[in-house]
Amino acid sequence: MDQGFIDILKKLISEQGKEALLNPAKCKALLADYTKGEYKKESRLLLQAIDAGVQKEIITTAELELCKRQQIRVLQEEHFLSAEAAADIVDTLALVLRGEQERGTSQSAFCANCGKELQKGWGVCPYCSTPVVKNQQNPPKAEVPPLPSPVPAVQTASPLPTAPEKKKHTIRNAALVIAGIILIIVLISVLSKEASNSGQTAAPAVESSNSKPAPPAQTVVPAMVRVEGGTFQMGNNYGKRTVTVTSFYMSRYEVTQKEYQEVMGHNPSYYNRGADLPVQEVTWYEAVEYCNRLSIREGLTPTYSGSDNNIICDWNANGYRLPTEAEWEYAARGGDPFAEGWVDYIYSGSNNADTVAWYGENSEGKTHPVGTKKPNNLGIYDMSGNIYEWCWDWVWSTYPSETQIDPRGTAGGNERALRGGDWYRDSKYLSPGYRFSASPSNRRYGIGGYGFRPVRP
C-alpha cells in the first residue's frame, strides 16, 4: 500500500478516532475529504474492506495474526479480491488500527522469492506464497559463489609408514575384509528372501468397517475401506440427481503429513505441523502426483498422465487416484441407502457435528490428528470437517437432471471440486452434499488449506 495513503489514514484516525472507520458512509465522506480525490484505488479497497467488517474484527480480536488471515480469506472468497490486494488492505488496517510497526523497521520481513517487503508477523508471502525471511533489514540477496582457484593446491607426499604403522595397517585391512564378507552374506540372505516372495501379488491394505483401524502414521500404504456400489440421490447446494456408483476402495483417513512427506519428500503444511495431522496447503496437481507416486511404490499402474489442464485419468488402471465427486459424496453419506442400518444423517455419520467433525466451533483454530472423531457407518473418518478434500471433477455449474452412472464431471473448466468443509468453517459446510471449488493450482496458504484422500478401484 502506498505510504502516502497510509499517512493519510493515520492522520484521519488521529483526528477523527478509530470510530470513523466503523461507519462506511462516514468513512467514505472523510476519505474523499482527506485524500482530496487522490488514491482512488486505495480508497476503493479500503471501503470494500470496511463494508466487509474487516476493521471491526481487527480492532476487537485479540489474536491479530489469526484475525488477519481470516479476513484475507473473507475478502478473497466473499468479495473476490485477489490475494495480493486482500493482504495489502488487511495489512494496512492492522498497521493503522493496532499500531503495528511500520515497514522498514527491525521487525520487517522480506520474501525470499520475490523480495517484497512485508509487515511483521507474516509467515508466508501473500504475493507469491513463499515463506518469508524474518528480522532482516534488507531484502535477501542472492549469494555469489567464490570463483574457483585457477591453480589447484599442491599436495605434498605423505611420509612412508614406519614398521609399527605397517602392522597397524595390516590389522585394519584384515578387519575391513572380514566386515565386507559379513556384509555380503547378509545382503545375499536378504535378496534370497525377497526372491522367494517375488511371485506374490501385493494386495491393498483393505480393512472391513468393523475391524479396528490401524494408526495411519505407521505405514505409507493407506488403510482402505471397501465401499460397495449403489444408487443414491446426489447433491445439495447445486441441485440433486440420481447417481449410480460402482464399488471402490477409499482411504479410511485423510492423507497425513507423515505419509505425504515419505512419498513426496517434503511437507507443504505451513501453519500447523504434525505427523498425524492431515496434510494441507496441497494443490490439486500435487495430490494427483502423490497418487501416481504411491501407485509406483506399490507396484501398481499409475492412473494419471499429461500435465497442467490436460491431465487425464486411466479409469481402468489399478493405481491410486482422487475420488470423483459422486464417489466422495456416496461414501460420505454412508454408501448404499438401501443397505440395512443406513441413516440419512445431516453430517457424515451423525446429526451432531461435534461427534464427527472438527469445524469452526470446536477446532480451536487448527486441524487435528486424523481419526480422532467418530467415523461414519462405513468406518471412514473426517468426511465432515478437519480439512477440505480435493476430488477429480471439474466443477459443474449445475448438476445434469438425468440419471447417471459413475459421473466424472465435465471435460474441462477453471476449478476442481473440494468437499467436506474444514476446521475453520461453520457446520452448514459440513454436509456431504455441500460443494466447494478452487483453481487446481490453489493451495490456500493461511486459513484452511486443502488436503485429500485416495481411492482405488
C-alpha beads as a LAMMPS data file, in Angstrom:
LAMMPS data file: protein, C-alpha beads

457 atoms
456 bonds

1 atom types
1 bond types

-500.0 500.0 xlo xhi
-500.0 500.0 ylo yhi
-500.0 500.0 zlo zhi

Masses

1 110.0

Atoms # bond

1 1 1 0.000 0.000 0.000
2 1 1 1.273 3.474 -0.868
3 1 1 2.932 5.138 2.133
4 1 1 1.179 8.410 1.333
5 1 1 -2.223 6.744 1.704
6 1 1 -1.134 5.087 4.964
7 1 1 -0.076 8.502 6.321
8 1 1 -3.488 9.931 5.377
9 1 1 -5.250 7.103 7.202
10 1 1 -3.125 7.676 10.289
11 1 1 -3.987 11.373 10.234
12 1 1 -7.686 10.611 9.753
13 1 1 -7.702 8.223 12.730
14 1 1 -5.688 10.565 14.963
15 1 1 -8.128 13.407 14.291
16 1 1 -11.424 11.525 13.973
17 1 1 -10.737 8.406 16.065
18 1 1 -10.950 4.736 15.095
19 1 1 -14.749 5.024 15.205
20 1 1 -14.530 6.897 11.909
21 1 1 -13.790 3.597 10.162
22 1 1 -16.717 1.765 11.719
23 1 1 -19.338 3.643 9.698
24 1 1 -18.908 3.009 5.940
25 1 1 -20.866 6.101 4.881
26 1 1 -18.968 8.395 7.239
27 1 1 -15.649 6.838 6.271
28 1 1 -16.355 7.363 2.567
29 1 1 -17.053 11.051 3.109
30 1 1 -13.978 11.500 5.286
31 1 1 -11.760 9.701 2.772
32 1 1 -12.898 11.985 -0.016
33 1 1 -12.093 14.978 2.191
34 1 1 -8.694 13.761 3.417
35 1 1 -7.417 12.337 0.120
36 1 1 -8.717 15.285 -1.933
37 1 1 -9.642 12.969 -4.785
38 1 1 -6.296 11.145 -4.882
39 1 1 -5.588 7.465 -4.055
40 1 1 -8.823 6.276 -5.681
41 1 1 -7.707 2.665 -5.976
42 1 1 -6.557 2.520 -2.352
43 1 1 -9.751 4.195 -1.166
44 1 1 -11.888 1.704 -3.078
45 1 1 -10.055 -1.231 -1.498
46 1 1 -10.408 0.288 1.959
47 1 1 -14.148 0.810 1.547
48 1 1 -14.583 -2.794 0.377
49 1 1 -12.788 -3.998 3.478
50 1 1 -14.859 -1.743 5.709
51 1 1 -18.092 -2.945 4.090
52 1 1 -16.943 -6.484 4.913
53 1 1 -16.374 -5.532 8.563
54 1 1 -12.629 -6.189 8.486
55 1 1 -11.846 -3.143 10.619
56 1 1 -14.190 -4.314 13.398
57 1 1 -12.504 -7.719 13.591
58 1 1 -9.029 -6.183 13.663
59 1 1 -9.987 -3.797 16.475
60 1 1 -11.746 -6.387 18.655
61 1 1 -9.904 -9.707 18.036
62 1 1 -7.093 -10.478 20.469
63 1 1 -5.100 -12.830 18.199
64 1 1 -4.144 -10.409 15.453
65 1 1 -2.303 -12.748 13.083
66 1 1 -5.124 -15.307 13.012
67 1 1 -7.598 -12.474 12.528
68 1 1 -5.608 -11.093 9.585
69 1 1 -5.519 -14.455 7.830
70 1 1 -9.254 -14.924 8.392
71 1 1 -10.082 -11.511 6.973
72 1 1 -7.907 -12.066 3.906
73 1 1 -9.905 -15.217 3.243
74 1 1 -13.200 -13.323 3.649
75 1 1 -12.112 -10.668 1.145
76 1 1 -10.959 -13.295 -1.353
77 1 1 -13.971 -15.609 -1.141
78 1 1 -16.851 -13.235 -0.485
79 1 1 -15.635 -10.009 -2.095
80 1 1 -13.489 -11.511 -4.875
81 1 1 -10.304 -9.582 -4.163
82 1 1 -7.002 -11.007 -5.301
83 1 1 -4.694 -12.494 -2.672
84 1 1 -2.303 -9.547 -3.097
85 1 1 -4.996 -6.874 -2.769
86 1 1 -6.654 -8.592 0.202
87 1 1 -3.349 -8.993 2.038
88 1 1 -2.378 -5.398 1.298
89 1 1 -5.530 -3.786 2.673
90 1 1 -5.733 -6.080 5.733
91 1 1 -2.066 -5.391 6.422
92 1 1 -2.704 -1.648 6.181
93 1 1 -5.725 -1.727 8.503
94 1 1 -3.770 -3.728 11.065
95 1 1 -0.976 -1.154 10.857
96 1 1 -3.151 1.912 11.400
97 1 1 -5.619 0.387 13.868
98 1 1 -3.408 -1.807 16.020
99 1 1 -0.187 0.173 15.886
100 1 1 1.975 -2.493 14.250
101 1 1 5.473 -1.268 13.453
102 1 1 5.883 0.244 10.036
103 1 1 7.684 -1.371 7.141
104 1 1 11.427 -0.861 7.100
105 1 1 11.919 -1.290 10.876
106 1 1 13.805 -4.107 12.540
107 1 1 10.573 -6.113 12.629
108 1 1 10.159 -6.132 8.853
109 1 1 10.300 -9.325 6.824
110 1 1 11.143 -9.928 3.204
111 1 1 10.030 -12.622 0.803
112 1 1 12.975 -14.838 -0.083
113 1 1 11.452 -15.447 -3.526
114 1 1 10.069 -12.146 -4.824
115 1 1 11.915 -9.824 -2.389
116 1 1 8.820 -7.789 -1.489
117 1 1 8.812 -6.205 1.942
118 1 1 6.086 -7.474 4.265
119 1 1 4.713 -6.408 7.605
120 1 1 5.629 -8.020 10.897
121 1 1 4.165 -11.437 11.534
122 1 1 3.540 -12.727 8.022
123 1 1 4.721 -16.332 7.846
124 1 1 4.038 -16.645 4.108
125 1 1 4.295 -14.058 1.377
126 1 1 0.748 -13.203 0.160
127 1 1 2.197 -12.210 -3.217
128 1 1 3.901 -15.488 -4.177
129 1 1 3.075 -17.922 -1.284
130 1 1 6.720 -18.359 -0.254
131 1 1 7.840 -18.467 3.428
132 1 1 9.402 -15.121 4.339
133 1 1 12.783 -14.316 5.870
134 1 1 12.102 -12.640 9.203
135 1 1 14.020 -9.919 11.067
136 1 1 16.082 -8.982 8.053
137 1 1 16.865 -5.300 7.468
138 1 1 17.395 -5.535 3.725
139 1 1 15.821 -7.668 1.018
140 1 1 17.599 -11.009 0.594
141 1 1 20.379 -11.006 -1.947
142 1 1 21.483 -13.942 -3.996
143 1 1 24.721 -15.394 -2.760
144 1 1 27.564 -15.225 -5.267
145 1 1 29.731 -18.338 -5.112
146 1 1 33.505 -17.678 -4.942
147 1 1 35.425 -18.022 -8.171
148 1 1 37.355 -21.275 -8.426
149 1 1 41.086 -21.018 -7.884
150 1 1 42.890 -21.079 -11.249
151 1 1 45.713 -23.167 -9.784
152 1 1 44.882 -26.318 -7.796
153 1 1 46.501 -26.679 -4.392
154 1 1 49.690 -28.669 -4.434
155 1 1 49.582 -31.719 -2.200
156 1 1 52.787 -32.861 -0.524
157 1 1 53.634 -36.544 -0.439
158 1 1 52.847 -38.384 2.786
159 1 1 55.843 -39.830 4.659
160 1 1 56.365 -43.560 4.360
161 1 1 54.870 -45.539 7.263
162 1 1 57.184 -46.996 9.892
163 1 1 57.255 -50.728 10.812
164 1 1 54.718 -50.410 13.703
165 1 1 52.403 -48.384 11.459
166 1 1 52.636 -51.079 8.757
167 1 1 51.481 -53.660 11.287
168 1 1 48.516 -51.472 12.268
169 1 1 47.563 -51.013 8.597
170 1 1 47.680 -54.775 8.051
171 1 1 45.394 -55.486 11.018
172 1 1 42.969 -52.758 9.948
173 1 1 42.832 -54.019 6.352
174 1 1 42.152 -57.556 7.562
175 1 1 39.277 -56.289 9.727
176 1 1 37.808 -54.441 6.742
177 1 1 37.960 -57.572 4.591
178 1 1 36.151 -59.618 7.267
179 1 1 33.487 -56.928 7.674
180 1 1 32.971 -56.864 3.891
181 1 1 32.482 -60.642 3.772
182 1 1 29.886 -60.473 6.568
183 1 1 28.040 -57.670 4.732
184 1 1 27.927 -59.698 1.502
185 1 1 26.492 -62.707 3.378
186 1 1 23.752 -60.520 4.915
187 1 1 22.866 -58.991 1.528
188 1 1 22.635 -62.424 -0.091
189 1 1 20.293 -63.555 2.687
190 1 1 18.029 -60.523 2.256
191 1 1 17.908 -60.870 -1.543
192 1 1 17.054 -64.543 -1.213
193 1 1 14.058 -63.729 0.986
194 1 1 12.849 -61.079 -1.466
195 1 1 13.217 -63.526 -4.367
196 1 1 11.128 -66.120 -2.550
197 1 1 8.328 -63.563 -2.126
198 1 1 8.570 -62.054 -5.623
199 1 1 5.805 -64.261 -7.007
200 1 1 3.239 -62.936 -4.528
201 1 1 0.907 -60.118 -5.716
202 1 1 0.724 -57.115 -3.397
203 1 1 -2.811 -56.575 -2.100
204 1 1 -4.225 -53.260 -0.866
205 1 1 -4.389 -52.729 2.876
206 1 1 -8.115 -53.341 2.991
207 1 1 -9.957 -53.230 6.282
208 1 1 -13.587 -54.034 6.918
209 1 1 -15.665 -51.299 8.502
210 1 1 -15.976 -53.389 11.692
211 1 1 -12.259 -54.018 12.227
212 1 1 -10.116 -51.825 14.464
213 1 1 -8.378 -49.234 12.249
214 1 1 -4.588 -49.235 12.154
215 1 1 -2.874 -45.969 13.165
216 1 1 -2.328 -44.126 9.872
217 1 1 1.146 -42.831 10.741
218 1 1 2.738 -46.303 10.918
219 1 1 2.737 -47.023 7.204
220 1 1 2.681 -45.274 3.839
221 1 1 0.174 -47.795 2.491
222 1 1 -3.223 -46.245 3.274
223 1 1 -5.826 -48.253 5.190
224 1 1 -8.548 -48.795 2.592
225 1 1 -12.256 -49.403 3.184
226 1 1 -14.400 -51.292 0.675
227 1 1 -17.342 -49.134 -0.437
228 1 1 -19.980 -51.302 -2.105
229 1 1 -21.664 -49.657 -5.077
230 1 1 -25.248 -48.474 -5.211
231 1 1 -27.667 -45.758 -6.290
232 1 1 -28.357 -42.576 -4.318
233 1 1 -29.628 -39.018 -4.535
234 1 1 -26.574 -36.823 -5.038
235 1 1 -26.457 -33.108 -4.374
236 1 1 -27.357 -30.249 -2.089
237 1 1 -26.455 -26.649 -2.887
238 1 1 -26.175 -27.341 -6.656
239 1 1 -29.423 -29.283 -7.053
240 1 1 -29.967 -33.047 -6.925
241 1 1 -29.829 -36.001 -9.286
242 1 1 -29.938 -39.796 -9.194
243 1 1 -26.492 -41.377 -9.490
244 1 1 -25.227 -44.957 -9.527
245 1 1 -21.698 -45.607 -8.260
246 1 1 -19.567 -48.705 -8.899
247 1 1 -17.811 -50.350 -5.923
248 1 1 -14.393 -48.956 -4.977
249 1 1 -11.908 -48.675 -2.092
250 1 1 -11.462 -45.409 -0.187
251 1 1 -8.793 -44.414 2.328
252 1 1 -10.095 -44.624 5.880
253 1 1 -8.205 -41.423 6.729
254 1 1 -7.181 -38.179 5.090
255 1 1 -3.542 -38.308 3.934
256 1 1 -1.347 -37.322 6.877
257 1 1 1.708 -35.096 6.830
258 1 1 3.947 -38.063 7.641
259 1 1 2.576 -40.083 4.707
260 1 1 2.926 -37.145 2.337
261 1 1 6.494 -36.482 3.492
262 1 1 7.514 -40.113 2.924
263 1 1 6.048 -40.256 -0.585
264 1 1 6.799 -36.742 -1.864
265 1 1 9.921 -35.862 0.116
266 1 1 8.549 -32.637 1.604
267 1 1 5.676 -31.332 3.724
268 1 1 3.793 -28.314 2.322
269 1 1 1.787 -27.785 5.540
270 1 1 2.931 -24.470 6.970
271 1 1 0.716 -23.177 9.761
272 1 1 0.003 -26.395 11.638
273 1 1 2.507 -29.251 11.527
274 1 1 2.335 -32.744 12.987
275 1 1 2.883 -36.298 11.749
276 1 1 -0.751 -37.403 12.269
277 1 1 -2.334 -34.128 11.172
278 1 1 -3.889 -34.052 7.695
279 1 1 -1.522 -32.641 5.110
280 1 1 -2.697 -29.222 3.962
281 1 1 -1.757 -26.476 1.511
282 1 1 -1.702 -29.131 -1.236
283 1 1 -2.608 -28.184 -4.803
284 1 1 -4.759 -30.471 -6.929
285 1 1 -1.747 -31.138 -9.145
286 1 1 0.302 -32.244 -6.141
287 1 1 -2.486 -34.542 -4.951
288 1 1 -2.537 -36.195 -8.384
289 1 1 1.245 -36.591 -8.343
290 1 1 1.083 -38.145 -4.875
291 1 1 -1.402 -40.756 -6.146
292 1 1 0.883 -41.694 -9.027
293 1 1 3.979 -41.924 -6.830
294 1 1 2.156 -44.059 -4.278
295 1 1 0.966 -46.372 -7.060
296 1 1 4.526 -46.807 -8.324
297 1 1 5.808 -47.534 -4.809
298 1 1 3.314 -50.369 -4.515
299 1 1 3.904 -51.785 -7.987
300 1 1 0.533 -50.593 -9.291
301 1 1 -0.283 -48.930 -12.598
302 1 1 -0.406 -45.111 -12.243
303 1 1 -3.751 -43.628 -13.222
304 1 1 -2.714 -40.131 -14.343
305 1 1 -0.826 -38.828 -17.355
306 1 1 -0.425 -35.461 -19.075
307 1 1 0.224 -32.080 -17.483
308 1 1 -1.497 -28.899 -16.348
309 1 1 -5.112 -28.746 -17.514
310 1 1 -4.551 -31.679 -19.878
311 1 1 -4.137 -34.331 -17.168
312 1 1 -6.197 -37.408 -17.970
313 1 1 -7.181 -40.375 -15.825
314 1 1 -6.957 -44.021 -16.895
315 1 1 -10.068 -45.346 -15.177
316 1 1 -9.031 -48.944 -15.926
317 1 1 -5.678 -48.657 -14.102
318 1 1 -5.393 -50.294 -10.696
319 1 1 -3.435 -47.488 -9.045
320 1 1 -4.488 -44.777 -6.621
321 1 1 -6.424 -41.696 -7.712
322 1 1 -8.621 -38.925 -6.359
323 1 1 -12.295 -39.792 -5.863
324 1 1 -14.892 -38.387 -8.194
325 1 1 -17.420 -36.096 -6.565
326 1 1 -20.006 -38.857 -6.836
327 1 1 -17.729 -41.395 -5.132
328 1 1 -16.780 -38.960 -2.393
329 1 1 -20.364 -37.960 -1.589
330 1 1 -21.617 -41.554 -1.790
331 1 1 -19.008 -42.642 0.772
332 1 1 -19.623 -39.584 2.964
333 1 1 -23.343 -40.391 3.094
334 1 1 -22.529 -43.910 4.258
335 1 1 -22.838 -45.807 0.977
336 1 1 -25.908 -47.635 -0.310
337 1 1 -29.070 -46.006 1.116
338 1 1 -30.903 -49.331 0.731
339 1 1 -28.401 -51.203 2.914
340 1 1 -29.510 -52.383 6.341
341 1 1 -28.880 -49.823 9.066
342 1 1 -28.273 -46.903 6.685
343 1 1 -29.310 -43.488 8.077
344 1 1 -29.617 -40.226 6.168
345 1 1 -27.525 -38.136 8.554
346 1 1 -27.048 -34.370 8.270
347 1 1 -23.280 -34.824 8.535
348 1 1 -21.080 -37.776 7.647
349 1 1 -22.016 -40.263 10.371
350 1 1 -24.174 -38.186 12.715
351 1 1 -26.752 -35.458 13.119
352 1 1 -24.449 -33.880 15.711
353 1 1 -21.476 -32.140 14.085
354 1 1 -19.386 -32.236 17.269
355 1 1 -19.246 -36.042 17.301
356 1 1 -17.870 -36.456 13.760
357 1 1 -16.209 -33.196 12.736
358 1 1 -13.558 -30.655 13.615
359 1 1 -15.027 -27.337 12.487
360 1 1 -15.214 -23.666 13.418
361 1 1 -16.989 -24.128 16.744
362 1 1 -14.770 -26.833 18.276
363 1 1 -11.406 -26.852 16.450
364 1 1 -9.729 -24.066 18.459
365 1 1 -8.499 -22.589 15.197
366 1 1 -6.471 -25.551 13.888
367 1 1 -6.571 -29.003 12.308
368 1 1 -6.481 -32.122 14.491
369 1 1 -4.967 -35.617 14.126
370 1 1 -6.934 -37.738 11.682
371 1 1 -9.309 -40.367 13.018
372 1 1 -9.943 -38.714 16.390
373 1 1 -13.656 -38.100 15.825
374 1 1 -16.344 -40.746 15.321
375 1 1 -16.310 -42.388 11.844
376 1 1 -19.353 -42.774 9.625
377 1 1 -21.091 -46.149 9.317
378 1 1 -18.545 -47.295 6.683
379 1 1 -15.710 -46.713 9.150
380 1 1 -14.353 -43.671 7.296
381 1 1 -13.145 -40.706 9.347
382 1 1 -13.225 -36.920 8.891
383 1 1 -15.508 -36.834 5.854
384 1 1 -17.027 -33.822 7.596
385 1 1 -14.592 -31.125 8.702
386 1 1 -10.877 -31.017 9.586
387 1 1 -9.657 -30.274 6.045
388 1 1 -11.233 -29.732 2.620
389 1 1 -10.563 -32.669 0.270
390 1 1 -9.795 -32.490 -3.452
391 1 1 -11.894 -34.502 -5.907
392 1 1 -11.218 -35.319 -9.557
393 1 1 -14.052 -33.335 -11.168
394 1 1 -14.021 -30.018 -12.881
395 1 1 -16.968 -28.223 -11.272
396 1 1 -20.352 -28.290 -12.953
397 1 1 -22.285 -25.027 -12.794
398 1 1 -25.401 -27.129 -12.073
399 1 1 -25.948 -30.872 -11.967
400 1 1 -27.439 -32.555 -15.055
401 1 1 -31.029 -33.620 -14.433
402 1 1 -30.725 -37.093 -15.974
403 1 1 -29.755 -40.242 -14.078
404 1 1 -26.036 -41.030 -14.409
405 1 1 -23.672 -43.947 -13.771
406 1 1 -20.218 -43.089 -12.388
407 1 1 -20.257 -39.414 -13.450
408 1 1 -16.806 -37.832 -13.700
409 1 1 -17.558 -34.159 -14.238
410 1 1 -17.070 -32.023 -17.315
411 1 1 -14.237 -32.326 -19.814
412 1 1 -12.685 -29.047 -18.688
413 1 1 -13.126 -25.935 -16.607
414 1 1 -11.433 -23.446 -14.304
415 1 1 -11.873 -25.024 -10.881
416 1 1 -11.726 -28.511 -9.366
417 1 1 -14.165 -29.758 -6.739
418 1 1 -13.487 -29.764 -2.999
419 1 1 -15.657 -31.489 -0.409
420 1 1 -16.175 -31.888 3.317
421 1 1 -15.722 -28.479 4.936
422 1 1 -12.838 -27.761 7.292
423 1 1 -11.769 -26.692 10.774
424 1 1 -12.498 -23.038 10.037
425 1 1 -15.995 -23.170 8.559
426 1 1 -19.296 -23.412 10.414
427 1 1 -21.456 -26.530 10.398
428 1 1 -23.510 -25.767 7.272
429 1 1 -20.438 -26.503 5.130
430 1 1 -20.016 -29.995 6.646
431 1 1 -22.950 -31.573 4.806
432 1 1 -21.937 -34.470 2.500
433 1 1 -23.706 -32.729 -0.382
434 1 1 -22.142 -29.287 0.016
435 1 1 -19.799 -28.321 -2.815
436 1 1 -16.798 -26.036 -2.834
437 1 1 -14.192 -25.472 -5.545
438 1 1 -10.858 -23.822 -6.279
439 1 1 -8.271 -23.451 -9.005
440 1 1 -6.181 -26.650 -9.209
441 1 1 -3.064 -24.563 -8.540
442 1 1 -4.506 -23.062 -5.347
443 1 1 -3.123 -24.484 -2.083
444 1 1 -4.724 -21.936 0.267
445 1 1 -1.819 -20.671 2.340
446 1 1 -3.041 -19.236 5.610
447 1 1 -6.566 -20.047 6.667
448 1 1 -7.681 -23.590 5.944
449 1 1 -5.678 -25.311 3.300
450 1 1 -6.617 -28.210 1.050
451 1 1 -5.938 -31.912 1.564
452 1 1 -7.191 -35.174 0.068
453 1 1 -7.682 -38.915 0.473
454 1 1 -7.032 -41.510 -2.303
455 1 1 -9.302 -44.203 -3.707
456 1 1 -8.676 -47.378 -5.721
457 1 1 -10.872 -49.490 -7.985

Bonds

1 1 1 2
2 1 2 3
3 1 3 4
4 1 4 5
5 1 5 6
6 1 6 7
7 1 7 8
8 1 8 9
9 1 9 10
10 1 10 11
11 1 11 12
12 1 12 13
13 1 13 14
14 1 14 15
15 1 15 16
16 1 16 17
17 1 17 18
18 1 18 19
19 1 19 20
20 1 20 21
21 1 21 22
22 1 22 23
23 1 23 24
24 1 24 25
25 1 25 26
26 1 26 27
27 1 27 28
28 1 28 29
29 1 29 30
30 1 30 31
31 1 31 32
32 1 32 33
33 1 33 34
34 1 34 35
35 1 35 36
36 1 36 37
37 1 37 38
38 1 38 39
39 1 39 40
40 1 40 41
41 1 41 42
42 1 42 43
43 1 43 44
44 1 44 45
45 1 45 46
46 1 46 47
47 1 47 48
48 1 48 49
49 1 49 50
50 1 50 51
51 1 51 52
52 1 52 53
53 1 53 54
54 1 54 55
55 1 55 56
56 1 56 57
57 1 57 58
58 1 58 59
59 1 59 60
60 1 60 61
61 1 61 62
62 1 62 63
63 1 63 64
64 1 64 65
65 1 65 66
66 1 66 67
67 1 67 68
68 1 68 69
69 1 69 70
70 1 70 71
71 1 71 72
72 1 72 73
73 1 73 74
74 1 74 75
75 1 75 76
76 1 76 77
77 1 77 78
78 1 78 79
79 1 79 80
80 1 80 81
81 1 81 82
82 1 82 83
83 1 83 84
84 1 84 85
85 1 85 86
86 1 86 87
87 1 87 88
88 1 88 89
89 1 89 90
90 1 90 91
91 1 91 92
92 1 92 93
93 1 93 94
94 1 94 95
95 1 95 96
96 1 96 97
97 1 97 98
98 1 98 99
99 1 99 100
100 1 100 101
101 1 101 102
102 1 102 103
103 1 103 104
104 1 104 105
105 1 105 106
106 1 106 107
107 1 107 108
108 1 108 109
109 1 109 110
110 1 110 111
111 1 111 112
112 1 112 113
113 1 113 114
114 1 114 115
115 1 115 116
116 1 116 117
117 1 117 118
118 1 118 119
119 1 119 120
120 1 120 121
121 1 121 122
122 1 122 123
123 1 123 124
124 1 124 125
125 1 125 126
126 1 126 127
127 1 127 128
128 1 128 129
129 1 129 130
130 1 130 131
131 1 131 132
132 1 132 133
133 1 133 134
134 1 134 135
135 1 135 136
136 1 136 137
137 1 137 138
138 1 138 139
139 1 139 140
140 1 140 141
141 1 141 142
142 1 142 143
143 1 143 144
144 1 144 145
145 1 145 146
146 1 146 147
147 1 147 148
148 1 148 149
149 1 149 150
150 1 150 151
151 1 151 152
152 1 152 153
153 1 153 154
154 1 154 155
155 1 155 156
156 1 156 157
157 1 157 158
158 1 158 159
159 1 159 160
160 1 160 161
161 1 161 162
162 1 162 163
163 1 163 164
164 1 164 165
165 1 165 166
166 1 166 167
167 1 167 168
168 1 168 169
169 1 169 170
170 1 170 171
171 1 171 172
172 1 172 173
173 1 173 174
174 1 174 175
175 1 175 176
176 1 176 177
177 1 177 178
178 1 178 179
179 1 179 180
180 1 180 181
181 1 181 182
182 1 182 183
183 1 183 184
184 1 184 185
185 1 185 186
186 1 186 187
187 1 187 188
188 1 188 189
189 1 189 190
190 1 190 191
191 1 191 192
192 1 192 193
193 1 193 194
194 1 194 195
195 1 195 196
196 1 196 197
197 1 197 198
198 1 198 199
199 1 199 200
200 1 200 201
201 1 201 202
202 1 202 203
203 1 203 204
204 1 204 205
205 1 205 206
206 1 206 207
207 1 207 208
208 1 208 209
209 1 209 210
210 1 210 211
211 1 211 212
212 1 212 213
213 1 213 214
214 1 214 215
215 1 215 216
216 1 216 217
217 1 217 218
218 1 218 219
219 1 219 220
220 1 220 221
221 1 221 222
222 1 222 223
223 1 223 224
224 1 224 225
225 1 225 226
226 1 226 227
227 1 227 228
228 1 228 229
229 1 229 230
230 1 230 231
231 1 231 232
232 1 232 233
233 1 233 234
234 1 234 235
235 1 235 236
236 1 236 237
237 1 237 238
238 1 238 239
239 1 239 240
240 1 240 241
241 1 241 242
242 1 242 243
243 1 243 244
244 1 244 245
245 1 245 246
246 1 246 247
247 1 247 248
248 1 248 249
249 1 249 250
250 1 250 251
251 1 251 252
252 1 252 253
253 1 253 254
254 1 254 255
255 1 255 256
256 1 256 257
257 1 257 258
258 1 258 259
259 1 259 260
260 1 260 261
261 1 261 262
262 1 262 263
263 1 263 264
264 1 264 265
265 1 265 266
266 1 266 267
267 1 267 268
268 1 268 269
269 1 269 270
270 1 270 271
271 1 271 272
272 1 272 273
273 1 273 274
274 1 274 275
275 1 275 276
276 1 276 277
277 1 277 278
278 1 278 279
279 1 279 280
280 1 280 281
281 1 281 282
282 1 282 283
283 1 283 284
284 1 284 285
285 1 285 286
286 1 286 287
287 1 287 288
288 1 288 289
289 1 289 290
290 1 290 291
291 1 291 292
292 1 292 293
293 1 293 294
294 1 294 295
295 1 295 296
296 1 296 297
297 1 297 298
298 1 298 299
299 1 299 300
300 1 300 301
301 1 301 302
302 1 302 303
303 1 303 304
304 1 304 305
305 1 305 306
306 1 306 307
307 1 307 308
308 1 308 309
309 1 309 310
310 1 310 311
311 1 311 312
312 1 312 313
313 1 313 314
314 1 314 315
315 1 315 316
316 1 316 317
317 1 317 318
318 1 318 319
319 1 319 320
320 1 320 321
321 1 321 322
322 1 322 323
323 1 323 324
324 1 324 325
325 1 325 326
326 1 326 327
327 1 327 328
328 1 328 329
329 1 329 330
330 1 330 331
331 1 331 332
332 1 332 333
333 1 333 334
334 1 334 335
335 1 335 336
336 1 336 337
337 1 337 338
338 1 338 339
339 1 339 340
340 1 340 341
341 1 341 342
342 1 342 343
343 1 343 344
344 1 344 345
345 1 345 346
346 1 346 347
347 1 347 348
348 1 348 349
349 1 349 350
350 1 350 351
351 1 351 352
352 1 352 353
353 1 353 354
354 1 354 355
355 1 355 356
356 1 356 357
357 1 357 358
358 1 358 359
359 1 359 360
360 1 360 361
361 1 361 362
362 1 362 363
363 1 363 364
364 1 364 365
365 1 365 366
366 1 366 367
367 1 367 368
368 1 368 369
369 1 369 370
370 1 370 371
371 1 371 372
372 1 372 373
373 1 373 374
374 1 374 375
375 1 375 376
376 1 376 377
377 1 377 378
378 1 378 379
379 1 379 380
380 1 380 381
381 1 381 382
382 1 382 383
383 1 383 384
384 1 384 385
385 1 385 386
386 1 386 387
387 1 387 388
388 1 388 389
389 1 389 390
390 1 390 391
391 1 391 392
392 1 392 393
393 1 393 394
394 1 394 395
395 1 395 396
396 1 396 397
397 1 397 398
398 1 398 399
399 1 399 400
400 1 400 401
401 1 401 402
402 1 402 403
403 1 403 404
404 1 404 405
405 1 405 406
406 1 406 407
407 1 407 408
408 1 408 409
409 1 409 410
410 1 410 411
411 1 411 412
412 1 412 413
413 1 413 414
414 1 414 415
415 1 415 416
416 1 416 417
417 1 417 418
418 1 418 419
419 1 419 420
420 1 420 421
421 1 421 422
422 1 422 423
423 1 423 424
424 1 424 425
425 1 425 426
426 1 426 427
427 1 427 428
428 1 428 429
429 1 429 430
430 1 430 431
431 1 431 432
432 1 432 433
433 1 433 434
434 1 434 435
435 1 435 436
436 1 436 437
437 1 437 438
438 1 438 439
439 1 439 440
440 1 440 441
441 1 441 442
442 1 442 443
443 1 443 444
444 1 444 445
445 1 445 446
446 1 446 447
447 1 447 448
448 1 448 449
449 1 449 450
450 1 450 451
451 1 451 452
452 1 452 453
453 1 453 454
454 1 454 455
455 1 455 456
456 1 456 457
